[in-house]
Amino acid sequence: MKRRKLPFHAQQHPAKQGLDVLDSIMIFPRSSGVLNGGQYSKNNLPPKHRLKIVATNESGVDYEEINRGTEERYVLIYEINNYNDSPCFAYIEVIKEK
């Protein structure tokens, strides 16, 4: 079931100290936000990463990963909707390879 589109209302917010993060934001209640993972291409792929969302009710938050542009040059974007009555925090964490 597709949920309704929420208005944009987010702001930059630092992630926990010691993490390697591409972008991090705080999304206000019943609002949406956008994380920008950077610009890449088929010859320059993004680093291994994961989207982390911290919320009082994580089932009240959904997201969509979007590669905006062409295969030759695109921007990695995560659009996040927070349907909760409290703010949520989201960040793109780079996964360290062992």
MMTF fields as JSON, N, C-alpha, C and O atoms, coordinates in Angstrom:
{
  "mmtfVersion": "1.0.0",
  "mmtfProducer": "UNKNOWN",
  "numBonds": 391,
  "numAtoms": 392,
  "numGroups": 98,
  "numChains": 1,
  "numModels": 1,
  "chainsPerModel": [1],
  "groupsPerChain": [98],
  "chainIdList": ["A"],
  "bondAtomList": [4, 2, 8, 6, 12, 10, 16, 14, 20, 18, 24, 22, 28, 26, 32, 30, 36, 34, 40, 38, 44, 42, 48, 46, 52, 50, 56, 54, 60, 58, 64, 62, 68, 66, 72, 70, 76, 74, 80, 78, 84, 82, 88, 86, 92, 90, 96, 94, 100, 98, 104, 102, 108, 106, 112, 110, 116, 114, 120, 118, 124, 122, 128, 126, 132, 130, 136, 134, 140, 138, 144, 142, 148, 146, 152, 150, 156, 154, 160, 158, 164, 162, 168, 166, 172, 170, 176, 174, 180, 178, 184, 182, 188, 186, 192, 190, 196, 194, 200, 198, 204, 202, 208, 206, 212, 210, 216, 214, 220, 218, 224, 222, 228, 226, 232, 230, 236, 234, 240, 238, 244, 242, 248, 246, 252, 250, 256, 254, 260, 258, 264, 262, 268, 266, 272, 270, 276, 274, 280, 278, 284, 282, 288, 286, 292, 290, 296, 294, 300, 298, 304, 302, 308, 306, 312, 310, 316, 314, 320, 318, 324, 322, 328, 326, 332, 330, 336, 334, 340, 338, 344, 342, 348, 346, 352, 350, 356, 354, 360, 358, 364, 362, 368, 366, 372, 370, 376, 374, 380, 378, 384, 382, 388, 386],
  "bondOrderList": [1, 1, 1, 1, 1, 1, 1, 1, 1, 1, 1, 1, 1, 1, 1, 1, 1, 1, 1, 1, 1, 1, 1, 1, 1, 1, 1, 1, 1, 1, 1, 1, 1, 1, 1, 1, 1, 1, 1, 1, 1, 1, 1, 1, 1, 1, 1, 1, 1, 1, 1, 1, 1, 1, 1, 1, 1, 1, 1, 1, 1, 1, 1, 1, 1, 1, 1, 1, 1, 1, 1, 1, 1, 1, 1, 1, 1, 1, 1, 1, 1, 1, 1, 1, 1, 1, 1, 1, 1, 1, 1, 1, 1, 1, 1, 1, 1],
  "groupList": [{"groupName": "MET", "atomNameList": ["N", "CA", "C", "O"], "elementList": ["N", "C", "C", "O"], "formalChargeList": [0, 0, 0, 0], "bondAtomList": [1, 0, 2, 1, 3, 2], "bondOrderList": [1, 1, 2], "singleLetterCode": "M", "chemCompType": "L-PEPTIDE LINKING"}, {"groupName": "LYS", "atomNameList": ["N", "CA", "C", "O"], "elementList": ["N", "C", "C", "O"], "formalChargeList": [0, 0, 0, 0], "bondAtomList": [1, 0, 2, 1, 3, 2], "bondOrderList": [1, 1, 2], "singleLetterCode": "K", "chemCompType": "L-PEPTIDE LINKING"}, {"groupName": "ARG", "atomNameList": ["N", "CA", "C", "O"], "elementList": ["N", "C", "C", "O"], "formalChargeList": [0, 0, 0, 0], "bondAtomList": [1, 0, 2, 1, 3, 2], "bondOrderList": [1, 1, 2], "singleLetterCode": "R", "chemCompType": "L-PEPTIDE LINKING"}, {"groupName": "LEU", "atomNameList": ["N", "CA", "C", "O"], "elementList": ["N", "C", "C", "O"], "formalChargeList": [0, 0, 0, 0], "bondAtomList": [1, 0, 2, 1, 3, 2], "bondOrderList": [1, 1, 2], "singleLetterCode": "L", "chemCompType": "L-PEPTIDE LINKING"}, {"groupName": "PRO", "atomNameList": ["N", "CA", "C", "O"], "elementList": ["N", "C", "C", "O"], "formalChargeList": [0, 0, 0, 0], "bondAtomList": [1, 0, 2, 1, 3, 2], "bondOrderList": [1, 1, 2], "singleLetterCode": "P", "chemCompType": "L-PEPTIDE LINKING"}, {"groupName": "PHE", "atomNameList": ["N", "CA", "C", "O"], "elementList": ["N", "C", "C", "O"], "formalChargeList": [0, 0, 0, 0], "bondAtomList": [1, 0, 2, 1, 3, 2], "bondOrderList": [1, 1, 2], "singleLetterCode": "F", "chemCompType": "L-PEPTIDE LINKING"}, {"groupName": "HIS", "atomNameList": ["N", "CA", "C", "O"], "elementList": ["N", "C", "C", "O"], "formalChargeList": [0, 0, 0, 0], "bondAtomList": [1, 0, 2, 1, 3, 2], "bondOrderList": [1, 1, 2], "singleLetterCode": "H", "chemCompType": "L-PEPTIDE LINKING"}, {"groupName": "ALA", "atomNameList": ["N", "CA", "C", "O"], "elementList": ["N", "C", "C", "O"], "formalChargeList": [0, 0, 0, 0], "bondAtomList": [1, 0, 2, 1, 3, 2], "bondOrderList": [1, 1, 2], "singleLetterCode": "A", "chemCompType": "L-PEPTIDE LINKING"}, {"groupName": "GLN", "atomNameList": ["N", "CA", "C", "O"], "elementList": ["N", "C", "C", "O"], "formalChargeList": [0, 0, 0, 0], "bondAtomList": [1, 0, 2, 1, 3, 2], "bondOrderList": [1, 1, 2], "singleLetterCode": "Q", "chemCompType": "L-PEPTIDE LINKING"}, {"groupName": "GLY", "atomNameList": ["N", "CA", "C", "O"], "elementList": ["N", "C", "C", "O"], "formalChargeList": [0, 0, 0, 0], "bondAtomList": [1, 0, 2, 1, 3, 2], "bondOrderList": [1, 1, 2], "singleLetterCode": "G", "chemCompType": "PEPTIDE LINKING"}, {"groupName": "ASP", "atomNameList": ["N", "CA", "C", "O"], "elementList": ["N", "C", "C", "O"], "formalChargeList": [0, 0, 0, 0], "bondAtomList": [1, 0, 2, 1, 3, 2], "bondOrderList": [1, 1, 2], "singleLetterCode": "D", "chemCompType": "L-PEPTIDE LINKING"}, {"groupName": "VAL", "atomNameList": ["N", "CA", "C", "O"], "elementList": ["N", "C", "C", "O"], "formalChargeList": [0, 0, 0, 0], "bondAtomList": [1, 0, 2, 1, 3, 2], "bondOrderList": [1, 1, 2], "singleLetterCode": "V", "chemCompType": "L-PEPTIDE LINKING"}, {"groupName": "SER", "atomNameList": ["N", "CA", "C", "O"], "elementList": ["N", "C", "C", "O"], "formalChargeList": [0, 0, 0, 0], "bondAtomList": [1, 0, 2, 1, 3, 2], "bondOrderList": [1, 1, 2], "singleLetterCode": "S", "chemCompType": "L-PEPTIDE LINKING"}, {"groupName": "ILE", "atomNameList": ["N", "CA", "C", "O"], "elementList": ["N", "C", "C", "O"], "formalChargeList": [0, 0, 0, 0], "bondAtomList": [1, 0, 2, 1, 3, 2], "bondOrderList": [1, 1, 2], "singleLetterCode": "I", "chemCompType": "L-PEPTIDE LINKING"}, {"groupName": "ASN", "atomNameList": ["N", "CA", "C", "O"], "elementList": ["N", "C", "C", "O"], "formalChargeList": [0, 0, 0, 0], "bondAtomList": [1, 0, 2, 1, 3, 2], "bondOrderList": [1, 1, 2], "singleLetterCode": "N", "chemCompType": "L-PEPTIDE LINKING"}, {"groupName": "TYR", "atomNameList": ["N", "CA", "C", "O"], "elementList": ["N", "C", "C", "O"], "formalChargeList": [0, 0, 0, 0], "bondAtomList": [1, 0, 2, 1, 3, 2], "bondOrderList": [1, 1, 2], "singleLetterCode": "Y", "chemCompType": "L-PEPTIDE LINKING"}, {"groupName": "THR", "atomNameList": ["N", "CA", "C", "O"], "elementList": ["N", "C", "C", "O"], "formalChargeList": [0, 0, 0, 0], "bondAtomList": [1, 0, 2, 1, 3, 2], "bondOrderList": [1, 1, 2], "singleLetterCode": "T", "chemCompType": "L-PEPTIDE LINKING"}, {"groupName": "GLU", "atomNameList": ["N", "CA", "C", "O"], "elementList": ["N", "C", "C", "O"], "formalChargeList": [0, 0, 0, 0], "bondAtomList": [1, 0, 2, 1, 3, 2], "bondOrderList": [1, 1, 2], "singleLetterCode": "E", "chemCompType": "L-PEPTIDE LINKING"}, {"groupName": "CYS", "atomNameList": ["N", "CA", "C", "O"], "elementList": ["N", "C", "C", "O"], "formalChargeList": [0, 0, 0, 0], "bondAtomList": [1, 0, 2, 1, 3, 2], "bondOrderList": [1, 1, 2], "singleLetterCode": "C", "chemCompType": "L-PEPTIDE LINKING"}],
  "groupTypeList": [0, 1, 2, 2, 1, 3, 4, 5, 6, 7, 8, 8, 6, 4, 7, 1, 8, 9, 3, 10, 11, 3, 10, 12, 13, 0, 13, 5, 4, 2, 12, 12, 9, 11, 3, 14, 9, 9, 8, 15, 12, 1, 14, 14, 3, 4, 4, 1, 6, 2, 3, 1, 13, 11, 7, 16, 14, 17, 12, 9, 11, 10, 15, 17, 17, 13, 14, 2, 9, 16, 17, 17, 2, 15, 11, 3, 13, 15, 17, 13, 14, 14, 15, 14, 10, 12, 4, 18, 5, 7, 15, 13, 17, 11, 13, 1, 17, 1],
  "groupIdList": [1, 2, 3, 4, 5, 6, 7, 8, 9, 10, 11, 12, 13, 14, 15, 16, 17, 18, 19, 20, 21, 22, 23, 24, 25, 26, 27, 28, 29, 30, 31, 32, 33, 34, 35, 36, 37, 38, 39, 40, 41, 42, 43, 44, 45, 46, 47, 48, 49, 50, 51, 52, 53, 54, 55, 56, 57, 58, 59, 60, 61, 62, 63, 64, 65, 66, 67, 68, 69, 70, 71, 72, 73, 74, 75, 76, 77, 78, 79, 80, 81, 82, 83, 84, 85, 86, 87, 88, 89, 90, 91, 92, 93, 94, 95, 96, 97, 98],
  "secStructList": [7, 7, 7, 7, 7, 7, 7, 5, 7, 3, 3, 3, 7, 7, 7, 7, 6, 6, 7, 7, 3, 3, 3, 3, 3, 3, 3, 7, 6, 6, 3, 3, 3, 3, 3, 3, 3, 3, 3, 3, 7, 1, 1, 1, 7, 7, 7, 1, 3, 3, 3, 3, 3, 3, 7, 1, 1, 4, 4, 4, 3, 3, 3, 3, 3, 3, 3, 3, 3, 7, 1, 1, 1, 3, 3, 3, 3, 3, 3, 3, 3, 3, 7, 1, 1, 1, 7, 3, 3, 3, 3, 3, 3, 3, 7, 7, 7, 7],
  "xCoordList": [0.837, 0.0, 0.887, 1.756, 0.656, 1.419, 0.836, -0.367, 1.693, 1.253, 1.261, 1.862, 0.589, 0.505, 1.862, 2.702, 2.053, 3.285, 3.27, 2.259, 4.386, 4.497, 5.275, 6.109, 5.016, 5.779, 7.231, 7.518, 8.129, 9.543, 9.734, 9.338, 10.345, 10.701, 11.783, 11.501, 13.02, 14.169, 15.328, 15.321, 16.318, 17.514, 18.727, 18.624, 19.884, 21.132, 21.289, 20.944, 21.812, 22.01, 23.207, 23.252, 24.164, 25.342, 24.994, 24.166, 25.636, 25.484, 26.343, 27.126, 26.19, 26.995, 28.472, 28.911, 29.217, 30.644, 31.326, 30.949, 32.325, 33.092, 32.583, 33.209, 31.459, 30.932, 31.391, 31.538, 31.616, 31.935, 30.607, 30.004, 30.152, 28.81, 28.882, 29.634, 28.091, 28.02, 27.1, 27.41, 25.969, 25.026, 24.143, 23.904, 23.663, 22.759, 21.789, 22.148, 20.545, 19.505, 18.587, 18.548, 17.85, 16.744, 15.484, 15.423, 14.471, 13.223, 12.14, 11.927, 11.474, 10.438, 9.229, 9.072, 8.373, 7.181, 6.29, 6.116, 5.728, 4.815, 5.397, 4.709, 6.696, 7.419, 8.327, 8.48, 8.928, 9.865, 11.211, 11.322, 12.233, 13.569, 14.338, 13.923, 15.469, 16.279, 17.72, 18.302, 18.293, 19.719, 20.434, 19.96, 21.569, 22.346, 23.607, 24.46, 23.715, 24.858, 26.035, 27.077, 25.905, 27.007, 26.762, 25.775, 27.686, 27.582, 28.496, 29.654, 27.971, 28.701, 28.444, 27.665, 29.113, 28.907, 29.155, 29.495, 28.985, 29.21, 30.681, 30.994, 31.589, 33.018, 33.454, 34.553, 32.612, 32.907, 31.697, 30.863, 31.609, 30.457, 30.527, 31.616, 29.373, 29.385, 30.045, 30.046, 30.603, 31.174, 30.065, 28.892, 30.445, 29.449, 28.879, 29.617, 27.567, 26.922, 25.597, 25.11, 25.035, 23.695, 22.981, 23.591, 21.674, 20.846, 20.441, 19.918, 20.671, 20.278, 19.216, 19.378, 18.122, 17.037, 16.81, 16.669, 16.776, 16.529, 15.233, 15.139, 14.227, 12.924, 12.277, 12.616, 11.347, 10.631, 9.791, 9.601, 9.29, 8.523, 9.042, 8.587, 9.992, 10.623, 9.654, 9.904, 8.559, 7.578, 6.787, 6.087, 6.892, 6.238, 7.102, 6.766, 8.22, 9.134, 9.355, 9.64, 9.228, 9.589, 10.52, 10.634, 11.187, 12.155, 12.172, 11.682, 12.747, 12.934, 14.34, 14.742, 15.095, 16.424, 16.263, 15.588, 16.882, 16.754, 18.146, 18.965, 18.404, 19.611, 19.168, 18.702, 19.308, 18.807, 19.878, 20.975, 19.541, 20.471, 20.536, 19.562, 21.687, 21.895, 22.939, 23.546, 23.137, 24.152, 25.548, 26.425, 25.743, 27.042, 27.336, 28.493, 26.287, 26.45, 25.129, 24.111, 25.154, 23.928, 24.235, 25.376, 23.188, 23.288, 22.487, 21.334, 23.098, 22.446, 21.64, 22.194, 20.326, 19.431, 18.526, 18.074, 18.27, 17.26, 16.191, 16.477, 14.955, 13.818, 13.16, 12.785, 13.02, 12.534, 11.268, 11.215, 10.246, 8.982, 8.828, 8.903, 8.615, 8.425, 6.948, 6.516, 6.18, 4.757, 4.5, 3.35, 5.554, 5.437, 5.095, 5.159, 4.729, 4.455, 5.697, 5.604, 6.852, 8.113, 9.17, 9.02, 10.232, 11.26, 11.975, 11.962, 12.594, 13.461, 14.782, 14.874, 15.776, 17.112, 17.515, 17.242, 18.166, 18.587, 19.983, 20.335, 20.777, 22.104, 22.551, 22.099, 23.443, 24.045, 25.419, 26.321, 25.569, 26.823, 27.65, 27.141, 28.93, 29.847, 30.254, 30.625, 30.18, 30.547, 32.024, 32.481, 32.758, 34.19, 34.405, 33.825, 35.237, 35.555, 36.737, 37.691, 36.648, 37.712, 38.697, 39.655],
  "yCoordList": [-1.175, 0.0, 1.245, 1.403, 2.111, 3.348, 4.381, 4.646, 4.953, 5.982, 7.334, 7.517, 8.273, 9.619, 10.318, 10.019, 11.245, 12.038, 13.064, 13.724, 13.19, 14.126, 15.364, 15.292, 16.51, 17.724, 17.587, 16.894, 18.254, 18.235, 19.105, 20.271, 18.52, 19.28, 18.504, 17.715, 18.746, 18.056, 19.037, 20.079, 18.688, 19.521, 18.645, 17.536, 19.168, 18.445, 18.186, 19.026, 17.015, 16.655, 15.711, 14.748, 15.95, 15.078, 13.664, 13.481, 12.68, 11.289, 11.071, 11.939, 9.895, 9.584, 9.688, 9.315, 10.196, 10.385, 9.036, 8.037, 9.01, 7.813, 6.997, 6.005, 7.391, 6.678, 7.367, 8.588, 6.58, 7.11, 7.264, 6.272, 8.501, 8.778, 9.671, 10.645, 9.333, 10.157, 11.361, 12.453, 11.177, 12.262, 11.833, 10.642, 12.803, 12.494, 13.649, 14.814, 13.311, 14.317, 13.944, 12.798, 14.947, 14.751, 15.104, 16.148, 14.239, 14.471, 14.729, 13.918, 15.835, 16.231, 15.302, 14.604, 15.283, 14.429, 14.713, 15.86, 13.632, 13.703, 14.531, 15.346, 14.297, 15.034, 14.096, 12.926, 14.629, 13.848, 14.557, 15.74, 13.806, 14.356, 13.592, 12.514, 14.156, 13.556, 13.46, 14.439, 12.26, 12.051, 11.994, 11.337, 12.676, 12.694, 11.867, 12.229, 10.759, 9.858, 10.186, 9.539, 11.174, 11.569, 11.22, 10.569, 11.668, 11.458, 10.321, 10.258, 9.413, 8.226, 7.938, 8.632, 6.897, 6.446, 4.952, 4.347, 4.344, 2.898, 2.541, 1.405, 3.507, 3.276, 3.705, 3.366, 4.441, 4.94, 4.643, 5.516, 3.405, 2.971, 3.514, 3.791, 3.667, 4.143, 3.117, 1.924, 3.569, 2.607, 1.737, 2.109, 0.582, -0.254, 0.57, 1.18, 0.572, 1.422, 0.804, -0.152, 1.377, 0.988, 2.225, 3.143, 2.215, 3.283, 2.913, 1.822, 3.794, 3.578, 4.599, 5.795, 4.114, 4.976, 4.715, 3.567, 5.788, 5.691, 6.439, 7.645, 5.703, 6.299, 5.542, 4.387, 6.191, 5.519, 4.369, 3.362, 4.507, 3.454, 3.336, 4.06, 2.432, 2.323, 1.847, 2.074, 1.196, 0.793, 2.0, 1.899, 3.129, 4.361, 5.199, 6.346, 4.634, 5.33, 4.457, 3.267, 5.029, 4.276, 5.111, 6.324, 4.446, 5.151, 4.545, 3.44, 5.298, 4.844, 5.238, 6.39, 4.284, 4.568, 4.963, 4.274, 6.072, 6.588, 6.89, 7.514, 6.44, 6.836, 7.843, 7.46, 9.115, 10.179, 10.551, 10.977, 10.382, 10.689, 9.524, 8.791, 9.356, 8.265, 7.313, 7.57, 6.205, 5.237, 5.86, 5.483, 6.81, 7.479, 8.417, 8.595, 9.017, 9.933, 10.028, 10.439, 9.648, 9.687, 10.102, 10.035, 10.531, 10.901, 9.882, 9.596, 9.339, 8.386, 9.16, 9.952, 8.928, 9.673, 8.697, 7.699, 8.999, 8.277, 9.28, 10.258, 9.037, 9.846, 9.119, 7.953, 9.8, 9.177, 9.888, 11.117, 9.106, 9.639, 9.202, 8.014, 10.166, 9.898, 10.139, 11.288, 9.07, 9.173, 9.219, 9.299, 9.17, 9.178, 10.561, 11.561, 10.592, 11.851, 12.406, 13.368, 11.817, 12.283, 12.29, 11.596, 13.067, 13.12, 11.78, 10.953, 11.579, 10.413, 10.911, 12.027, 10.085, 10.416, 9.373, 8.186, 9.812, 8.888, 9.268, 10.446, 8.24, 8.498, 7.356, 6.221, 7.673, 6.676, 6.369, 7.206, 5.153, 4.733, 3.905, 2.962, 4.26, 3.483, 2.24, 2.321, 1.078, -0.195, -0.436, -0.475, -0.595, -0.86, -2.307, -3.228, -2.496, -3.86, -4.378, -3.653, -5.656, -6.263, -7.01, -7.581],
  "zCoordList": [0.0, 0.0, 0.0, 0.857, -0.96, -1.053, -0.095, -0.104, 0.72, 1.665, 0.991, -0.068, 1.614, 1.042, 1.092, 1.941, 0.173, 0.112, 1.238, 1.474, 1.922, 3.041, 2.626, 1.723, 3.272, 2.95, 3.42, 4.397, 2.714, 3.094, 4.334, 4.357, 5.36, 6.559, 7.298, 8.199, 6.897, 7.492, 7.561, 6.905, 8.364, 8.45, 8.69, 9.214, 8.294, 8.523, 10.013, 10.845, 10.333, 11.727, 11.784, 11.018, 12.653, 12.692, 13.166, 14.058, 12.557, 12.993, 14.228, 14.614, 14.849, 16.031, 15.698, 14.61, 16.643, 16.467, 16.245, 16.858, 15.373, 15.108, 13.931, 13.56, 13.331, 12.171, 10.894, 10.857, 9.847, 8.532, 7.791, 7.382, 7.618, 7.115, 5.878, 5.853, 4.846, 3.638, 3.833, 3.358, 4.528, 4.796, 5.964, 6.163, 6.731, 7.844, 8.046, 7.87, 8.42, 8.607, 9.763, 10.212, 10.231, 11.151, 10.383, 9.734, 10.449, 9.746, 10.783, 11.685, 10.654, 11.604, 11.504, 10.502, 12.528, 12.508, 11.297, 10.886, 10.737, 9.592, 8.447, 7.831, 8.178, 7.142, 6.372, 6.721, 5.317, 4.519, 4.472, 4.793, 4.063, 3.927, 2.869, 2.445, 2.44, 1.382, 1.851, 2.318, 1.72, 1.964, 0.624, -0.303, 0.509, -0.717, -0.49, 0.32, -1.209, -1.051, -1.938, -1.831, -2.815, -3.678, -5.134, -5.479, -5.987, -7.426, -7.852, -7.438, -8.689, -9.113, -10.582, -11.235, -11.102, -12.481, -12.521, -11.504, -13.707, -13.806, -13.59, -13.234, -13.805, -13.564, -12.172, -11.733, -11.482, -10.135, -9.253, -9.014, -8.774, -7.984, -6.557, -6.054, -5.902, -4.513, -3.591, -3.896, -2.471, -1.516, -0.926, -0.955, -0.395, 0.295, 1.449, 2.223, 1.545, 2.549, 2.97, 2.366, 4.017, 4.454, 4.975, 5.523, 4.787, 5.31, 6.721, 6.949, 7.661, 9.054, 9.42, 9.178, 10.008, 10.452, 11.927, 12.349, 12.711, 14.148, 14.434, 14.21, 14.938, 15.223, 16.365, 16.624, 17.046, 18.128, 17.579, 18.261, 16.36, 15.701, 14.278, 13.392, 14.046, 12.727, 11.65, 10.466, 12.024, 11.013, 10.504, 9.497, 11.185, 10.759, 9.836, 9.54, 9.377, 8.482, 7.256, 7.39, 6.063, 4.869, 4.005, 4.186, 3.061, 2.219, 0.828, 0.596, -0.082, -1.454, -1.888, -1.721, -2.448, -2.988, -4.446, -5.211, -4.829, -6.186, -6.73, -6.056, -7.961, -8.68, -9.73, -10.803, -9.429, -10.295, -11.313, -10.953, -12.588, -13.671, -14.637, -14.806, -15.27, -16.211, -15.653, -14.614, -16.365, -15.941, -15.975, -15.197, -16.88, -17.018, -15.855, -15.472, -15.294, -14.171, -13.416, -13.974, -12.156, -11.361, -9.928, -9.472, -9.233, -7.828, -7.032, -7.356, -5.995, -5.102, -4.069, -3.307, -4.046, -3.162, -2.421, -2.982, -1.158, -0.378, 0.024, 0.715, -0.41, 0.02, 1.184, 1.058, 2.311, 3.546, 4.005, 4.038, 4.361, 4.885, 6.333, 6.646, 7.203, 8.628, 8.967, 9.069, 9.141, 9.449, 10.956, 11.388, 11.747, 13.206, 13.745, 13.03, 15.033, 15.728, 16.409, 17.171, 16.149, 16.716, 15.61, 14.604, 15.791, 14.749, 14.599, 15.51, 13.449, 13.243, 12.673, 12.162, 12.768, 12.296, 11.268, 11.443, 10.195, 9.149, 8.685, 8.621, 8.361, 7.827, 6.935, 7.079, 6.015, 5.126, 5.684, 5.648, 6.202, 6.828, 5.849, 5.242, 5.696, 4.865, 5.641, 6.812, 4.973, 5.614, 5.371, 4.228, 6.445, 6.36, 5.93, 6.505, 4.922, 4.463, 5.261, 5.542, 5.622, 6.431, 5.58, 6.102]
}
